[in-house]
Amino acid sequence: MIKFVWSIYKKYEETVNYLFFGVLAFLVNMAAYALAAWVLGADNEQALLVSIATAFAWVVAVLFAYWTNRTFVFKSKVKDKKGVWKEFFAFVGARVATGILEQVIMIVMVKQMGIHHMIAKFVCNVVVIISNYIFSKLFVFKKKPDEGKN
């Protein structure tokens, strides 16, 4: 049984790891948001404070996600300083796009639709996690044709 489970894990390792670390990034994002919202006194009537708390959580989650995606999910082979910075800025660039999407969804859900900001934050995270995987897989940590062959 253990061999079977291990073989399934190895077959889908990248996806399983992304989901695992995606859940951790989600928890980091939610905790950072809740902390910032609490410190700032953000609520459904304070759209600016909700946006600031969202931005703070985004920065914390992006730094966490870059490290985990690079190290454990996509297992980047880039070692030189220039390459790492290039990879980091590509990662952040993709996250900026989904960060803007998150801000828009938060504003629409909280201000326009009257949905509680913590529920809106949860919905945003689901949309963003899926989008981030696609961007990371296709653009940031894409494997070179000769990578992955042992």
Rosetta blueprint (number, residue, H / E / L):
1 M L
2 I H
3 K H
4 F H
5 V H
6 W H
7 S H
8 I H
9 Y H
10 K H
11 K H
12 Y L
13 E H
14 E H
15 T H
16 V H
17 N H
18 Y H
19 L H
20 F H
21 F H
22 G H
23 V H
24 L H
25 A H
26 F H
27 L H
28 V H
29 N H
30 M H
31 A H
32 A H
33 Y H
34 A H
35 L H
36 A H
37 A H
38 W H
39 V H
40 L H
41 G L
42 A L
43 D L
44 N L
45 E L
46 Q L
47 A H
48 L H
49 L H
50 V H
51 S H
52 I H
53 A H
54 T H
55 A H
56 F H
57 A H
58 W H
59 V H
60 V H
61 A H
62 V H
63 L H
64 F H
65 A H
66 Y H
67 W H
68 T H
69 N H
70 R H
71 T H
72 F H
73 V H
74 F L
75 K L
76 S L
77 K L
78 V L
79 K L
80 D L
81 K H
82 K H
83 G H
84 V H
85 W H
86 K H
87 E H
88 F H
89 F H
90 A H
91 F H
92 V H
93 G H
94 A H
95 R H
96 V H
97 A H
98 T H
99 G H
100 I H
101 L H
102 E H
103 Q H
104 V H
105 I H
106 M H
107 I H
108 V H
109 M H
110 V H
111 K H
112 Q H
113 M L
114 G L
115 I L
116 H L
117 H H
118 M H
119 I H
120 A H
121 K H
122 F H
123 V H
124 C H
125 N H
126 V H
127 V H
128 V H
129 I H
130 I H
131 S H
132 N H
133 Y H
134 I H
135 F H
136 S H
137 K H
138 L H
139 F H
140 V H
141 F L
142 K L
143 K L
144 K L
145 P L
146 D L
147 E L
148 G L
149 K L
150 N L
